[in-house]
Amino acid sequence: MNAGLIEATVQCPYCWEQIDVMIDDCGESQQYIEDCQVCCRPINFTIEIDDNQQRHVHVSSDDGAD
């Protein structure tokens, strides 16, 4: 397990701005909410780890629309 922080760029589902975020590289799938750095609205983050240990970052709005 390679614990640490990695940088990822995502697009806010509200204001559509590209933002840089730090992702906890705990080696496990996780889900959490973090506010957008531009519009301050809550973004749902889902981090999935596939069978090849590749990270997949998905973001969605609080109302469920992507």
C-alpha positions in Angstrom: 0.0 0.0 0.0 1.4 3.4 -1.0 -0.2 5.9 1.3 0.1 9.6 0.5 -1.5 12.4 -1.4 -1.7 12.6 -5.2 -2.9 15.6 -7.3 -5.8 15.2 -9.7 -7.6 17.7 -11.9 -11.4 17.4 -12.0 -14.2 19.5 -13.5 -16.8 21.0 -11.1 -20.3 19.7 -12.0 -21.7 23.1 -11.0 -19.5 25.8 -12.5 -17.6 23.6 -14.9 -14.2 25.0 -13.9 -11.2 22.7 -13.9 -9.8 22.5 -10.3 -6.8 20.7 -8.8 -7.5 18.6 -5.8 -5.5 16.3 -3.6 -6.6 12.7 -3.4 -5.7 10.5 -0.4 -3.8 7.5 -2.0 -4.8 5.0 0.7 -5.1 2.2 -1.8 -8.8 1.7 -1.2 -12.0 2.9 -2.8 -13.5 5.9 -1.0 -16.3 8.4 -1.2 -16.4 11.9 0.3 -17.6 15.5 -0.2 -15.4 18.5 -0.8 -16.4 22.0 -1.7 -15.4 23.5 -5.1 -12.5 26.0 -4.8 -14.3 28.3 -7.3 -18.0 28.3 -6.5 -17.9 26.7 -3.0 -20.7 24.1 -3.8 -20.3 20.5 -2.5 -18.9 18.0 -4.9 -19.3 14.3 -4.4 -16.0 12.5 -5.0 -15.9 8.7 -5.6 -12.4 7.2 -5.9 -12.4 3.7 -7.2 -9.4 1.3 -7.4 -9.6 -1.3 -10.2 -8.0 -4.7 -10.3 -4.8 -3.2 -11.7 -4.5 -0.7 -8.8 -5.4 2.2 -11.1 -7.3 5.1 -9.6 -10.5 6.4 -11.1 -11.8 9.7 -9.8 -15.5 10.5 -10.4 -17.3 13.7 -9.4 -21.0 14.5 -9.2 -23.2 17.3 -7.9 -25.0 17.0 -4.6 -28.3 16.5 -6.4 -26.9 13.4 -8.3 -26.6 15.0 -11.7 -23.1 14.6 -13.3 
